[in-house]
Amino acid sequence: MTEAKGEGGVMGRLYRRENPVLVRFLVRMTRCRAAAEDLAQMAWLKLIHARRRGLCDTERDAELRSWLFEVARNTFIDEHTRKHAGSRTRATDPAVVADLAERLANAPSAEDETAQLEVGARLAGAINALPPPQREVIVMWCAGTSIEGMVRRCAAPRDTVLSRKKYALARMRQSLAPLALGPG
């Protein structure tokens, strides 16, 4: 340990010379100075422990530098893998997958949905083109209002409400006839 702290020791020289370079190397990988400094510290600790155990018994600066940068890179990869492992692998309930597959199989195609939207737009246009008294009766009828309810709301005789409904449906039938024939 005194060798790592000593001014003239191999580790002290190596640390003073290589730590700034190592941190810059790790900043390029992590894009975060604090994370790079943490990783550099881990790499130095691993180098010190490896030297104590005799796994890295060289005294040559070039070999120590190479070993240090390799350990730093591997530490970064290990940390990155550990942090992001949960987001890459997630258990999914097979019932949920089966339900989604069934919904997709039964879902209308994009063409069908587009056609339904077009029909809805044309139907809304046909209703809006009706005279106000007929439009009022048709809107109530579409909402499920009874004839008696329509009579009360319109303040009109029953026969008048039925007549408005009849003429409104006839007009709508005429304006929507091209849809019944299909594309031409």
N, C-alpha and C positions, 0 to 999 in steps of 0.2 A: 504494500500500500504506500510505503514511503517513496517508492520509485515513481508511482503515478503522481504524487504531490510534489516531489522534488524538482527544483529548478533545472537541474541538469539531467534528469531522468528521461528515458526514451519516451515514456507516456506523456510527461509534461511538455516536452518539445513537440511531440506529435499533436497534442491537444491544442497548444497555442497556434500551431501552424495550420492544422486541418479543420478545427471546429468551425471557423467561419465559412470555409468552403463546403463542409458537410451540411451546415444549416442552409446555405444557398441551394445546394443540390436537393435537399428535402423540401424547401419552399417551392421549388419548381414542380415537385410531385404533389404536394399537399395543397398548394395555393393558400397556405395559412402559416404565418411566421410562428405563432404559438405552437401549433401542432408540429411544425418542423423542429422547433427547439426541444419539444418533448421527445420526439423520435430520436433526435441526435443524442439526447441524454440516455435513452434506453440503449442505443447502439454503443455508447462509451461504456456503460455498465456491463453490457454483454462482453465487450472486448476485455475489460478488466477481469471479469469472472473467468473467461476462457483462458486468459494468461495464467491465472492462479491455478486452474485445473490442468494446465499444461497442454491445452488444445491448440493454443496459438503461441508457440514458444519461440517465435522468431524475434530478433532484435532489429531486423532491417525495416527502415521506415516505409519503403515502397510496399513491402508485403503487409505490414500492419495497416497502411492506408487502404490497400486493396481489400483486406479483410473487413475493415471498418465500414467502407462504403457498401460492400456486399451485405453485411449484417444490417445496415441502415435501410437498404432497399428491401430486404426480406422482412424487416420489422414493419415497414410501411405496408407492404402487401398483406402481412398477417393482420395488422390493425384494420386495414381497409376491408378485408374479407370478413373479419369478425363483426365489424360494425354494420355491414350491409348484408350479412347472411340472412337475417330475418326478413328483409324486404324482398329478397330473391326467391326464397322458398317459403311458401305458406300452405299449410294443409287446407284442403277444400273438402267440404262435405260432399260426398258423391250424390246425395239427394238434391243438393243445390245445383250441381252440374246437370243432373237429369232434368230438373225443372226448367233450367235455362234452355236446354236443348229442345225440350218440348215446346216452350214458348216460341223459340225461333222457327221451329218446324210449322207451327200453326199461325205464325204472324203473316199478315197480308204483305204482298210484295209492294215495292215502291210504286209500281205502275197502278196497282189497285188503290193504294192510298191517294195517289195523285188524282185518279179518276173520281174517287169519293169526294175529294176536296173540290174538284171542278163541278161535280153535280151539286154539292152544297152551295157553292157560289152562284150557280145558275138558279137554283131554287130560291135563294135569298133575293136574287135580282128579280125573279118573277113575282115574289111576294111584295117587294118594294115598288114594283110597277103598278100594282093594283090601286084603284081609288081608295082613299082613306077609310070609308065605311066598310068596304069589302076586306081590306087589309086587316082591320080591327077584328072582324069576325073570324078570318082565317087564323090569325095569330092566337086568338082564344081557343079555336078548335084544335090547333096543333098542341096547345098547352093542356088539352084534355078537359076544357070547360064544357059543362053540359049546355044544351040548348036553352034551358031555363036560366042558367047563369048568364049566358050571352044576352038573353032578352033583358034581364035586369041591368046588366052593365051598359048595354047600348041604349036602353030606354026606348026600345022600338018594339013593335008587335012581333009575335013569333013568326008569322009568315014573312015579314020583312027580313028578319035575321036569316031564315032558311033561304030566302031568295038571294040575299047577299052572298051567302055561302055557295049556293049553286052557281051564280055568275062568276064568282071568284075562282072556283075550281075549273070552270070552263075556260076562263082566260089563262089560267096557269097551265092547263092541259095543252092549250094552243101554243103558248110560248115555250113549253118544254118538249113539244113533239119532236124536234130534231134530236134530242137525247134518246128518245125511245127508238129511233131508227138506227142510232149508232153512227160511227164515222162513215162518211160517205164516199 
